[in-house]
Amino acid sequence: MNGVHDMGGMHGFGPIVIDEDEHLFHAPWEARVRSMVMLSIAQGRFNADASRYGIEQMPPAVQLNAPYFERWLASLEFNHVREGNVSEVELEDRIDVLRENPSFTVEPKAPLRPSNPPRTGNLDGLVGLSANPRFAVGDAVIAKNINPLGHTRLPRYARGKRGTITRVHGIFAFADTNAHGLGLQPQTVYNVAFAGRELWGDSAEMNQVVSLDLWESHLEPPPAE
């Protein structure tokens, strides 16, 4: 889907400041959020593609100002509500309780059981299966110019652009459907190299190349000359 999360090639956000001494977590709650997300995925409550889609649901101004694990938390809440594991009313009620008493804790009534059927999008047994890929190394391809309402791993800046297949990775679950609980729908994934000038025009750096891993559904052959 088109949104502020798809920032590739956009200007105006300033330089990326890298702190070599920065810690993974800046507060204890961030570690807990990460654990809850990973546990939810392991239990089949939702999958990693759905987790990315959940972040995409954040209002643009909120997402741009939110620290990394706050985005994980927003996705965690979105997906558990969407899957029916908790209601929005229950979530808001618990937030109100914690506002009044931040030290409030509660023991679960029973251990959580894995979702049935699981929604993890497990790739076991898929990668490396024999297939008849549509494209081969060296083939010219064009990234489709699509603007889906749902999740997609095809970045906006590459849509409609011409590239070259550099590697055939094999079969993987299709993230664009897996994010919405529509099944794995496995298909071939390719590494596609795009020349900088193809993506950025005359402003591209000399000899610049951008490589993307894209699914077969994202690609089409160039028109016959």
N, C-alpha and C positions, 0 to 999 in steps of 0.2 A: 504494500500500500504506500501511497505517497504521504510523507509526513516529515516532521522536523528531524526525526531520527536518521533519515537518509541524507547525511551531511556531506557525502563524498563530492568533492569538487566545488563546494560552496565557499564563499568568501565572507569575511567580516567577523570571524570568531576569534581572531587573534592567534598568536603563536601557541604551540603546545609546550607547556612548561614541564620539564622532566626533573623530578626530585629523586636522585639516586638513593637517598636514605628513607624514602617514604615507606611506611608500613602498609601491609595489605588492609588491615582494619584500623579505623581511627577511633572506634568506640565499641564496647562489648556488644551492643545491639546489632552491629553489622555482621559480626560472626554468627550470631543467632539466626539472622535472616538468611545468610548463605546456607546454614545448616538446614533450615526449614525448607528452602527451595530444593536443595539436593535430595532431601528425604522425600519430598513430595514427588519428585521425578522418579526416584528409585521405587516408590510404592505404586507408581502408575497413576497418580492423581492427575497429572498432566505431563507433557513431554517438553524437551528443551526448545523445540520450535514454538510451542505454545507460550513458553516463558518469554521468548523474544517478542512474540505478538502482543503479549500483555503489556510490555514496556511501551509498545507503539500506541497503546490506548491512552497514554497520559496526555493531558492537554499540553500543547507546545511550550507555553511559558513555564509550566510546572516542570516539564522534563528538562528544559535547558538549565534550570536553576537547581535541579535536584542532584545531590551527590550519587555516586554509583550505586550503592546498596539501597538507597531510597527508591531507586528505579526497580531494583529486584523486589523490594517490599510491595510496591504498587502492583507489579505483575503477579506476585504471590496472592494478594488479595483478589485481584481480578479473576485469576484462573480458578481459585477455590470457590468463588461465588458462581462463576460460569458453569463449573462442574457440579454444583449443588452440594458441595461439602460443607458450606456455611452460607447463611443468608446475609444480605446486606444489613438487615435489621439486627441480627445477632452480632455482626461485626461492629456496628456502630454502638450497640449496647456495651460490648466489652471495652471499646475505646473510651466510652464515657466513664466506666468503672475505673479504668486505669488512670484517667485524668484526675479523678478524685483520690485515688489511692495507688500511686505508682508501684508500690511494693506488693500489690495484690497478686496472689498466685492461686492456681486451682489444679488439682490432680485430675487427669482424664478418667472418665468413668470406666473406660475399657481401652485396651490397646487398639490402635488404628490398624485396620486390615487393608491389604492391597486392593486397589480398585479392581472391579470385575465387570467387564473385561479391562485389562490394563491399557492405559493410554500412553505408554512410554515411547512408542515408536522404535522398538528394539530392532537393531540391525543384524543381530546374530543370524547367520545363515544366508545373508543377502550379499554382502560384499564379496566379490570375486566370482559370483555365479556367471556361467556362460551367458552371453547375450549377443545380439546382432546390433551393435551400435550404428547409428545412422551416419556418424562422422568418423573420420580417421585423422591421425596426426598429419598436419600439413594442410588440411582442408580449410578453405575460407568459409567463415560463417558470419551471420549478422544476428546480434542480440535483438530479440523481438521488442518492438515498441509497445509495451503494455502498461496499463495503469490500473492494476487490480485494486479492489476495495479491501481485500484480505492481505495476508502476509505473503511476501515474496522475497527471495534471496537475490533477485536481479536488481542491482542498484540503478537508480535513475540515470546517473551520468553515462551509463553504458548502453542504454536502450537506443536501438536504431543504429548502433555503431558496428563497424566491420572489424572482425578479429580473425585470428588463426588458431586452430586447435594445436596445442603443444603436447597434450598428454590425455590419454583416456584412463580415468581413474577406476572405472568399474561401476557397479550398481549400488545405489544408496537410496534410502527413503526420500521421497520428494517432500522437501521442507514446506513448500507452499500449501500442500494439502494436510500434511502431518500436523501443522500448527492448529488446524481447525477440527481435529478429530475425524478426518475423512479417510484415514487409513494411510499406510506407508506408500502405496502406489509407486513402488521402486522403479527407477530408471537410471540410465547411464549419466554419469557426471564427467565433465570435461574441464581441463584447464585451458582457458582461452586467453591469448595474449593480444592486447590492444595497443597500437602505437599511440604515444602521447598526443601526437598531432591529430589523430583521429578523434580523440576524446576532447582535447582542449584547444585545438586549432593552433594558430601561430603563437599563442602564449605558452605552449608546452616547452619543457626543457629539451635540449638536444638529446636524441637517442633514448628518450624516455619511453618505457614500456610498462603497462599495468596488466597484471595477470589475475584473472578471476576464475574461480571454480563455479561452473554453471551447469544446470541440469539440461537434459536434452530438450525439454519443453520450452526452455528459454531461448532456443537457437533455431535458426532457419538458414537454408543455403542462400547465397546471394542470387539475385536474378540473373538469368542467362543473358550473356552479352551478344 
